[in-house]
């Protein structure tokens, strides 16, 4: 898989559901709930089932072959 794409955030942390939307991996909060509950989202190579998981700079999120990294804004 290729190198992750950096997606800058404004704060020190961001919730997983918000980050998926910010990174344009999903279209809505309800879609975030569905893909996360279905076990389709990986954070740092582990399946993450919590939509409220706090992500910080350097965390890598994978969904449907798209790899994005949280970057400090």
Secondary structure by P-SEA (a helix, b strand, c coil): cccbbbbbbccccccaaaaaaaacccccaaaaaaaaaaccccccccccccccccccccbbbbcccbbbbbbcc
